[in-house]
Amino acid sequence: MKESPLFVRTYDMLLWLIPQVQKFPRIHRFGLAEHIQKLGFGFQDSLVAAGKSSGKERQDWLRKADIQLEQLRVCLRLVRDLQLWSVSQYEHSAKQVMEVGRLLGAWIKQTDL
């Protein structure tokens, strides 16, 4: 069975993101890094739940995932502003989040029809 591009891109995003935030200085590792990981896993969990549901329940899960992705986007901007990442690391993460967001938006649009 072929996996949805959204699930693949989300997995790839988490695969890159988790080791990156685990490298944060101790002062940020147990606050910001942990929060980012929880948002990432929560986002993935919401996608899985949406994939396993239908109708109004699916729409609710997709909207929750959309909120979690926006929260993740804000946290990643904070990481850059705190200078915990280089510009290239932030650009890479922003591209991944943008791609995942585009795919999520397409799924939301499809279910709203």
C-alpha positions in Angstrom: 0.0 0.0 0.0 1.3 3.4 -1.0 1.5 6.0 1.9 0.0 9.4 1.6 2.6 12.1 0.8 1.4 14.0 3.9 2.2 11.1 6.2 5.6 10.6 4.5 6.5 14.3 4.7 5.4 14.5 8.3 7.6 11.5 9.2 10.5 13.0 7.4 10.0 16.3 9.2 10.0 14.6 12.6 12.9 12.5 11.7 15.0 15.6 11.0 13.4 17.8 13.8 13.8 15.5 16.8 17.6 15.2 16.7 17.9 18.9 16.0 16.0 20.0 19.1 17.7 17.4 21.3 20.9 19.4 20.7 19.6 22.5 22.3 21.4 23.8 25.4 20.2 22.3 28.6 18.4 25.5 29.5 16.1 25.1 26.5 16.1 21.3 26.2 13.5 20.6 28.9 11.2 23.4 27.9 11.2 24.5 24.3 12.7 21.3 22.9 10.2 19.1 24.7 7.3 21.4 23.7 8.4 21.2 20.0 8.6 17.4 20.2 5.1 17.2 21.8 3.7 19.4 19.1 5.3 17.3 16.4 4.0 14.1 17.8 0.6 15.5 18.5 0.4 16.7 14.9 1.3 13.3 13.7 -1.2 11.7 16.1 -4.0 14.0 14.8 -3.2 13.0 11.2 -3.4 9.3 12.0 -6.7 9.9 13.8 -8.1 11.9 10.9 -7.0 9.1 8.5 -8.9 6.5 10.6 -12.1 8.6 10.9 -14.7 10.1 8.6 -17.1 12.9 8.2 -17.3 15.6 10.9 -14.9 13.7 13.2 -12.3 13.8 10.4 -12.8 17.5 9.9 -12.3 18.1 13.6 -9.0 16.1 13.7 -7.8 18.0 10.6 -8.5 21.3 12.2 -6.7 20.2 15.3 -3.7 19.2 13.2 -3.8 22.6 11.5 -3.7 24.4 14.8 -0.8 22.2 16.0 1.1 22.8 12.9 0.7 26.6 13.3 1.9 26.3 16.9 4.9 24.3 15.7 5.6 27.0 13.1 5.6 29.7 15.8 7.9 27.7 18.1 10.4 27.1 15.2 10.5 30.9 14.6 11.2 31.4 18.3 14.1 28.9 18.0 15.6 31.0 15.3 15.0 34.2 17.1 16.8 32.8 20.2 19.6 31.9 17.9 19.5 28.2 18.7 19.6 27.4 15.0 21.5 28.7 12.1 19.6 30.4 9.2 20.0 27.3 7.1 18.6 25.1 9.8 15.6 27.4 10.2 15.1 27.6 6.4 15.1 23.8 6.1 12.6 23.4 8.9 10.4 26.2 7.4 10.4 24.5 4.0 9.4 21.2 5.6 6.6 22.8 7.6 5.4 24.7 4.6 5.2 21.5 2.5 3.4 19.7 5.2 1.0 22.6 5.6 0.3 22.7 1.9 -0.6 19.0 1.9 -2.7 19.4 5.0 -4.5 22.3 3.4 -5.3 20.2 0.4 -6.8 17.5 2.6 -8.8 20.0 4.6 -10.2 21.5 1.4 -11.1 18.1 0.0 -13.1 17.2 3.2 -14.9 20.5 3.2 -16.5 19.8 -0.1 
